[in-house]
Amino acid sequence: MKEIEVEGKTVEEAIQKALTELKAKQDDVEVKIIDEGKAGLFGLMGGAPARVKVIMKETEEIKAGGGELAIKAREIVNNILTKMEIDGDTCIEHKPEHIVISIESLDSALLIGKKGQTLEALQYIVNLMANRMIKAGLVKDVAIEDKYKIVVDTEGYRGRREEALIKLALSRAEKVRLSGAKDVLEPMSAHDRRIVHLALKETTGVRTESEGEGAFRRIVIIPD
Amino acid sequence: MSDNLKELVVYIVQTLVDEPGQVSVTEVQGEQAVILELHVAKNDIGKVIGKQGRIVKAIRLLLGAAGAKAKKRIVLEIIE
């Protein structure tokens, strides 16, 4: 089990530091406060730092959601990176619906590619390979009939992309609402379209639809 | 570099096909590009190409990224 001790000006700050270091969420950890710390005079003198111990919980998902699969997936990503001659560190993050293999690398821009297409390709290949290994019985603790999704991310790209998409969606929707004319967005992947649909679900005055086929499928924002 | 890229293609493809023993990659040096010729069993060709070429496209993207770092263009061809 992973645990670390961290100091900070306040207890909250120390916990935040620890979470960043462990790449974990508050829910994934148990926090023990060793010292609450003291604020010094004007925050300068005589203060004592707060100390906390943060322990990673062994969550249910880790046990049920294919711990061995996550290790296998990480191994696949590492093997591919080595053969691509890209230096990178990988780590596993467990989410309720999927496993995230996160890559830290100086070449992350190269790994992401134009509009994230290289990262998509890597993720696609990793999922294909992992599924073949499950079928071949090479991964033991997962059932063949279950579908597991492995997400490959680098330097927080997927989160940033999602934020950018939501921003774009909201600003284009605002224009549609003001002008009353429908707006056609550029073609996007199913995953990206889903983000836009969800982002505008609650927005009043507009609704969204998808049109076009295959790689040309795109979202239209329509005044309501 | 190209030895590693050959291994990359073999590694991915061997996992995806039914007859991994029949997978091999040979390298042809072109003027501008490195051409990798992938040989697989006839029945496995579809498994390497994928629906609408999705699998081979993904492999080519990975090769492209690795090639970009080494400033080389990599071409992957599937040979029957």
Interface residues (C-beta under 8 A of the other chain):
Chain A: N79 I80 T82 K83 M84 E85 I86 D107 L110 L111 G113 Q117 T118 E120 A121 L122 Y124 I125 L128 M129 R132 M133 G214
Chain B: M1 N4 L5 E7 L8 Y11 I12 T15 L16 Q52 R54 I55 K57 A58 I59 L61 L62 G64 A65 A66 A68 K69 A70
